[in-house]
Amino acid sequence: MQYCKKQIRLVFIILVFLLLAGCATSFHPRPMDEIPFQDRVQTQEKENVRVSAAVLSAEETQELFSLDLYKRGIQPIWLEIENNTDEPVFFLPAGIDPEYFAPLEVAYMHHGSFSADANKRMDRYFHEHRMKSYVPPGDVRSGFAFTNTEQGTKRFVVDLIGDHLVRSFTFFMTVPGLKTSHQDVDWDNLYEKDDWIFYKDEAPFRKALNALPCCTTDAGGTRQGDPLNVVIIARSDDLHRTLIRSGWDETEKGVSGDNAKQSSSNPTEQYRYAPVSPQYLFGRPQDAAFRKSRQSVGERNQLRLWLAPIQF
């Protein structure tokens, strides 16, 4: 009996040790130059102020910070601000994301219960690697801003102010990971050269639009689908940025019902980038699909787009 009690006590001690170890946090961030996110840096310059930016993917974030920030809905943006004016400028993180995460908030969310040393190192690391708000004249500052996770194309604005200046830099950046519905479309070769029809006058252009089918079909062309109810006249890049700016999300390539990028436990968020079921026009499924999410999955809007062989 005494032997059994010792065994039970030993098992209990080992179990407690394992539980405590499970509550500990391992924090071993890697040097930034080992992570290739800076290969995607975009740079803009206005009136002697230069801003460079890059959005880290989920994998890059995990490798750099040694933490799964994406699981918490946190997406880091690396920024570098070069101030070549004769006055200081101030970076406003709310311009990037009104609901941004403060660096110490990010650290606190990943603290371990029995890891005081690791927690202190984590706090210090996030504080030291934040994008500082103050950039002196003639200086360069860089660091991270922590935003809410978005996939596909991420739009954000870097706002800088000074006593006598205001600068805003708008970025549209592709976040690696989501294969969008339009990613592999060869827009230049969807039609033969002779298939294109060019209109200079509005009347014949309207007549051509009225001659288009009323609705989409299934793959066999035997059953009607949704009605065609909008015509957009725009250059592809302008249209893409306008949709992103207006709150439309890109969707994943695939068939509706496939496993999309579902990193959130929120059911509404899970369907945000899910594939849109194919409908057919001009003998092919949609060239691109976008979705605008609502509080309820049943209230979401979906937009299927086809490039028509018509120019005006």
C-alpha positions as CSV (number, residue, x, y, z in Angstrom):
1,M,0.0,0.0,0.0
2,Q,2.8,2.4,0.9
3,Y,4.5,1.6,-2.4
4,C,1.3,2.4,-4.3
5,K,1.0,5.8,-2.5
6,K,4.5,6.7,-3.5
7,Q,3.7,5.8,-7.1
8,I,0.5,7.9,-7.0
9,R,2.5,10.8,-5.4
10,L,5.1,10.5,-8.1
11,V,2.6,10.4,-10.9
12,F,0.9,13.5,-9.4
13,I,4.2,15.4,-9.2
14,I,5.0,14.5,-12.8
15,L,1.5,15.6,-13.9
16,V,1.7,18.9,-12.1
17,F,5.1,19.5,-13.7
18,L,3.7,18.8,-17.2
19,L,0.8,21.1,-16.5
20,L,3.1,23.9,-15.4
21,A,5.3,23.3,-18.4
22,G,2.3,23.6,-20.7
23,C,1.5,27.0,-19.2
24,A,5.0,28.2,-20.0
25,T,5.8,30.3,-23.1
26,S,8.7,29.7,-25.4
27,F,9.7,33.0,-27.0
28,H,12.6,32.9,-29.5
29,P,12.1,35.5,-32.2
30,R,14.4,35.4,-35.3
31,P,16.4,38.2,-36.9
32,M,14.4,40.1,-39.4
33,D,17.0,39.6,-42.2
34,E,16.2,35.9,-42.1
35,I,12.6,36.4,-43.0
36,P,12.0,37.3,-46.7
37,F,9.0,39.6,-46.3
38,Q,11.1,42.6,-47.2
39,D,11.3,41.3,-50.8
40,R,7.7,42.5,-51.1
41,V,8.3,46.0,-49.8
42,Q,6.4,48.8,-51.5
43,T,7.7,52.4,-51.3
44,Q,6.0,55.7,-51.8
45,E,7.3,59.2,-51.6
46,K,5.6,62.6,-51.2
47,E,7.3,66.0,-50.6
48,N,10.4,64.7,-49.0
49,V,8.8,62.0,-46.9
50,R,9.3,58.4,-47.9
51,V,7.3,55.5,-46.6
52,S,8.0,51.8,-47.2
53,A,5.7,49.0,-46.1
54,A,5.2,45.2,-46.2
55,V,2.5,42.9,-44.8
56,L,3.7,39.7,-43.2
57,S,2.1,36.4,-44.0
58,A,1.0,33.9,-41.4
59,E,4.1,31.8,-41.9
60,E,6.4,34.8,-41.8
61,T,4.8,36.1,-38.7
62,Q,5.2,32.7,-36.9
63,E,8.8,32.5,-38.0
64,L,9.8,36.0,-37.0
65,F,7.9,36.5,-33.7
66,S,7.9,32.8,-32.6
67,L,4.2,33.3,-31.9
68,D,1.0,32.5,-33.9
69,L,-0.3,36.1,-34.0
70,Y,-2.7,35.2,-36.9
71,K,-4.5,32.8,-34.6
72,R,-5.4,35.8,-32.4
73,G,-6.4,37.8,-35.5
74,I,-3.3,40.0,-35.4
75,Q,-1.5,40.9,-38.7
76,P,1.8,42.8,-38.5
77,I,2.8,45.4,-41.0
78,W,6.4,46.5,-41.2
79,L,6.9,50.2,-41.8
80,E,9.9,52.4,-42.5
81,I,9.5,56.2,-42.5
82,E,12.2,58.5,-43.8
83,N,11.7,62.1,-42.9
84,N,13.7,64.4,-45.2
85,T,11.9,67.6,-44.1
86,D,13.1,70.2,-41.6
87,E,10.5,69.4,-39.1
88,P,9.4,66.3,-37.1
89,V,6.6,64.1,-38.3
90,F,4.3,61.9,-36.3
91,F,2.9,58.5,-37.3
92,L,-0.8,57.9,-36.5
93,P,-1.4,54.1,-36.2
94,A,-5.2,54.5,-36.2
95,G,-4.9,55.5,-39.9
96,I,-3.8,52.0,-40.7
97,D,-6.5,50.3,-38.6
98,P,-8.8,52.2,-36.2
99,E,-8.9,49.0,-34.1
100,Y,-5.1,48.3,-34.1
101,F,-3.4,46.4,-31.4
102,A,-0.9,48.2,-29.2
103,P,2.5,46.4,-29.0
104,L,2.3,45.6,-25.3
105,E,-1.3,44.4,-25.8
106,V,0.0,41.9,-28.4
107,A,2.7,40.7,-25.9
108,Y,0.2,40.4,-23.0
109,M,-2.1,38.3,-25.1
110,H,0.7,35.7,-25.5
111,H,2.1,35.7,-21.9
112,G,2.5,32.4,-20.2
113,S,1.2,31.8,-16.7
114,F,4.6,30.6,-15.3
115,S,7.0,32.3,-17.6
116,A,8.0,35.6,-16.0
117,D,11.4,35.9,-17.8
118,A,9.9,35.0,-21.2
119,N,7.1,37.5,-20.6
120,K,9.5,40.3,-19.8
121,R,11.6,39.5,-22.9
122,M,8.4,39.5,-24.9
123,D,7.3,42.8,-23.6
124,R,10.7,44.3,-24.3
125,Y,10.9,42.9,-27.8
126,F,7.5,44.2,-28.9
127,H,8.1,47.6,-27.3
128,E,11.5,47.9,-29.0
129,H,10.2,46.7,-32.4
130,R,7.1,48.9,-32.6
131,M,6.8,51.6,-35.2
132,K,7.5,54.7,-33.1
133,S,5.2,57.6,-33.5
134,Y,7.9,60.3,-33.6
135,V,10.3,60.6,-36.6
136,P,12.8,63.5,-36.2
137,P,13.8,65.7,-39.2
138,G,16.4,64.0,-41.3
139,D,15.9,60.6,-39.6
140,V,14.7,57.2,-40.5
141,R,12.5,55.0,-38.2
142,S,11.2,51.5,-38.8
143,G,9.1,49.0,-36.9
144,F,5.8,47.1,-36.8
145,A,2.2,48.2,-36.5
146,F,-0.2,45.4,-35.5
147,T,-3.5,45.3,-37.3
148,N,-6.6,43.1,-37.7
149,T,-6.0,40.1,-40.0
150,E,-7.1,40.4,-43.7
151,Q,-6.4,38.1,-46.6
152,G,-6.1,38.7,-50.3
153,T,-5.5,42.4,-50.9
154,K,-5.0,44.5,-47.8
155,R,-5.6,48.3,-48.1
156,F,-4.3,50.6,-45.5
157,V,-3.3,54.3,-45.1
158,V,-0.2,55.6,-43.4
159,D,-1.0,59.0,-42.0
160,L,1.8,61.4,-41.0
161,I,1.4,64.8,-39.5
162,G,3.6,67.7,-38.5
163,D,3.2,71.3,-37.5
164,H,3.0,72.4,-41.1
165,L,2.4,69.2,-43.1
166,V,0.0,66.3,-43.5
167,R,0.9,63.3,-45.6
168,S,-1.2,60.3,-46.4
169,F,0.1,57.2,-48.2
170,T,-2.4,54.6,-49.4
171,F,-1.2,51.0,-50.0
172,F,-2.8,48.1,-51.6
173,M,-0.7,45.0,-50.8
174,T,-1.2,41.3,-51.6
175,V,-1.0,39.1,-48.4
176,P,0.6,35.8,-49.3
177,G,-1.5,32.7,-48.6
178,L,-4.9,33.2,-50.2
179,K,-5.2,32.0,-53.8
180,T,-7.9,34.4,-55.1
181,S,-10.5,33.6,-57.7
182,H,-9.0,35.9,-60.3
183,Q,-5.3,35.2,-59.5
184,D,-4.7,32.9,-62.5
185,V,-6.9,34.6,-65.0
186,D,-5.0,35.6,-68.2
187,W,-6.9,38.8,-68.9
188,D,-5.0,39.6,-72.1
189,N,-5.9,36.3,-73.7
190,L,-9.5,35.7,-72.6
191,Y,-10.6,36.6,-76.2
192,E,-9.1,36.4,-79.6
193,K,-8.2,39.8,-81.1
194,D,-11.0,39.6,-83.6
195,D,-13.6,39.0,-80.8
196,W,-13.3,42.5,-79.4
197,I,-15.9,45.1,-80.3
198,F,-15.1,48.8,-79.8
199,Y,-17.7,51.5,-79.4
200,K,-17.2,55.3,-79.4
201,D,-20.8,56.3,-79.2
202,E,-23.1,55.6,-76.3
203,A,-26.2,54.6,-78.3
204,P,-24.7,51.5,-80.0
205,F,-22.9,50.7,-76.8
206,R,-26.2,50.6,-74.9
207,K,-27.7,48.5,-77.7
208,A,-24.9,45.9,-77.4
209,L,-25.4,45.7,-73.6
210,N,-29.1,45.1,-74.1
211,A,-28.3,42.2,-76.4
212,L,-26.4,40.4,-73.7
213,P,-28.1,37.4,-72.0
214,C,-30.4,38.2,-69.2
215,C,-29.0,35.6,-66.8
216,T,-26.1,33.3,-66.1
217,T,-26.5,29.5,-66.7
218,D,-25.2,26.3,-65.3
219,A,-22.1,24.6,-66.9
220,G,-24.3,22.9,-69.5
221,G,-26.1,26.0,-70.4
222,T,-29.5,24.4,-69.8
223,R,-30.6,26.1,-66.6
224,Q,-30.8,29.8,-65.8
225,G,-28.8,31.2,-62.9
226,D,-28.7,34.7,-61.4
227,P,-29.7,37.7,-63.4
228,L,-27.0,40.1,-64.9
229,N,-27.8,43.3,-63.1
230,V,-24.8,45.5,-63.2
231,V,-22.3,46.8,-65.8
232,I,-19.0,48.3,-64.7
233,I,-16.9,50.3,-67.1
234,A,-13.4,50.7,-65.8
235,R,-9.8,49.7,-66.1
236,S,-9.1,46.4,-64.3
237,D,-6.6,47.9,-61.7
238,D,-9.0,50.8,-61.0
239,L,-11.9,48.5,-60.5
240,H,-10.0,46.2,-58.2
241,R,-8.8,49.0,-55.9
242,T,-12.3,50.5,-55.9
243,L,-13.9,47.3,-54.8
244,I,-11.3,46.7,-52.1
245,R,-11.7,50.3,-50.9
246,S,-15.4,49.8,-50.8
247,G,-15.2,46.9,-48.4
248,W,-15.5,44.0,-50.9
249,D,-13.4,41.0,-50.1
250,E,-11.7,38.8,-52.6
251,T,-12.7,35.1,-52.4
252,E,-10.7,32.0,-52.6
253,K,-10.3,30.1,-55.9
254,G,-12.3,26.8,-55.8
255,V,-15.8,25.4,-55.5
256,S,-18.2,26.6,-52.9
257,G,-18.0,24.2,-50.0
258,D,-14.3,23.6,-50.3
259,N,-12.2,24.4,-47.2
260,A,-11.4,28.1,-47.4
261,K,-8.9,29.9,-45.2
262,Q,-10.8,29.6,-42.0
263,S,-8.5,30.8,-39.2
264,S,-11.3,32.3,-37.1
265,S,-13.8,30.6,-34.8
266,N,-16.4,33.3,-35.7
267,P,-18.8,31.7,-38.2
268,T,-19.3,35.0,-40.1
269,E,-15.6,35.4,-40.4
270,Q,-15.1,31.8,-41.6
271,Y,-17.2,32.5,-44.8
272,R,-15.5,35.9,-45.5
273,Y,-13.1,34.5,-48.1
274,A,-14.8,31.1,-48.9
275,P,-15.2,30.2,-52.6
276,V,-18.2,31.4,-54.5
277,S,-20.1,28.8,-56.5
278,P,-19.6,29.0,-60.3
279,Q,-22.2,30.4,-62.7
280,Y,-21.6,30.6,-66.4
281,L,-21.5,33.4,-69.0
282,F,-19.7,33.6,-72.3
283,G,-19.1,29.9,-71.9
284,R,-17.0,30.1,-68.7
285,P,-17.4,30.5,-65.0
286,Q,-16.9,34.0,-63.4
287,D,-13.5,35.5,-63.9
288,A,-13.5,37.0,-60.4
289,A,-15.8,36.8,-57.3
290,F,-16.0,39.2,-54.4
291,R,-18.1,39.1,-51.2
292,K,-19.2,41.8,-48.8
293,S,-19.8,40.2,-45.3
294,R,-22.6,41.1,-43.0
295,Q,-23.4,40.2,-39.4
296,S,-25.4,37.2,-40.6
297,V,-24.0,34.8,-43.2
298,G,-27.4,34.8,-44.9
299,E,-27.2,38.6,-45.5
300,R,-23.9,38.6,-47.3
301,N,-23.6,40.0,-50.8
302,Q,-21.7,38.2,-53.6
303,L,-20.4,39.7,-56.8
304,R,-19.5,37.6,-59.8
305,L,-17.7,39.4,-62.6
306,W,-16.9,38.5,-66.2
307,L,-14.8,40.5,-68.6
308,A,-17.0,41.2,-71.7
309,P,-15.4,41.5,-75.2
310,I,-16.7,45.1,-75.4
311,Q,-14.8,48.3,-75.0
312,F,-16.3,51.8,-74.8
